[in-house]
Amino acid sequence: MEQNFTPEELALPPCKYEYLDHTADVQLHAWGSSLKEAYEQCGIAMFGYMTELHSVDIKQSADIEAAGHDLESLMFHFLDELLFLFSCEPFLICSKLVITEFLTEGEEYRIKCKCYGEEFTLGKHPQGTEVKAITYSAMQIINEPDKNNFQVFVIIDI
């Protein structure tokens, strides 16, 4: 079901990620002006590996939640929830992610995220590479607020 969105919701953020070669897999490298933005960019990078994001219109939205016990497990579960959103109905491919809650202190780390995009449709969306799973292998989260350095490195199984 198509939804109505404000111009602000339709505006896409700048690209702050790249793909790095890795044996039989791919490494996502994302960054931002905050750790929250780096997480958002990493999620978008994963969707960008599945299709060309310029072909994705914002017609639907979905909310996801993820929790972990540290930054790495939070990233793993966040990307895993996004992959699940794509892999099951409504097969949502997202061109924009907005993390609305980002708790990274205390006992439980938690993310709530609004995901904007549309149902993946062959013919409209060029088929990129299938992402099979998220991995912890060589995962790196750089969180240095004093240096304004927020980066994430995640290997995805393709």
C-alpha positions, -999 to 999 in steps of 0.1 A, spaced: 0 0 0 15 33 -11 18 60 16 21 98 15 54 113 27 65 149 34 93 164 12 117 160 42 109 123 44 115 120 6 149 138 7 178 113 6 210 118 26 244 121 10 264 90 2 289 83 30 299 47 23 321 25 0 326 -11 -9 360 -27 -2 371 -60 -17 373 -90 5 379 -127 -5 345 -142 -15 326 -115 4 323 -77 5 332 -53 32 310 -23 38 328 8 50 305 36 62 310 69 81 291 99 93 291 130 115 278 107 143 279 70 151 241 70 144 247 83 109 274 58 103 250 30 112 223 45 89 249 47 61 260 11 66 224 -1 62 220 20 30 253 6 17 239 -30 22 208 -21 2 229 -4 -24 248 -36 -30 215 -54 -37 203 -29 -63 209 6 -77 194 29 -51 185 56 -76 158 32 -90 142 30 -55 113 53 -49 99 61 -15 64 46 -15 63 26 17 79 27 52 85 1 79 97 3 114 123 -21 128 140 -26 162 173 -42 170 191 -47 203 226 -59 214 250 -60 243 277 -39 226 282 -18 195 292 -48 174 262 -69 183 239 -39 178 253 -34 143 249 -72 135 213 -73 147 205 -40 129 217 -52 96 201 -86 101 167 -69 107 172 -49 75 181 -80 56 150 -98 70 128 -68 59 141 -73 23 140 -111 24 103 -115 36 71 -97 26 68 -69 17 104 -74 2 112 -38 11 143 -23 -6 152 9 12 168 40 -1 166 59 32 170 49 68 163 72 98 173 59 132 148 74 156 162 58 188 199 51 193 208 39 228 245 29 232 250 31 270 239 9 298 229 -28 299 211 -30 265 220 -12 233 190 -5 211 180 9 178 146 19 164 147 28 127 122 40 101 129 24 68 118 41 35 116 25 1 94 2 -19 88 -34 -27 116 -49 -47 105 -56 -83 125 -73 -110 125 -51 -141 123 -19 -121 152 -26 -98 184 -39 -113 194 -71 -95 227 -66 -77 243 -92 -55 223 -113 -31 233 -107 5 232 -141 23 241 -130 58 258 -105 81 290 -115 97 310 -105 128 343 -113 109 367 -83 111 338 -60 122 352 -27 133 333 2 149 353 34 153 336 57 178 359 86 186 337 117 193 367 138 204 382 133 169 348 135 151 356 100 138 327 77 133 332 47 110 320 12 107 334 -18 87 312 -48 82 317 -79 61 286 -93 45 284 -128 31 274 -128 -6 
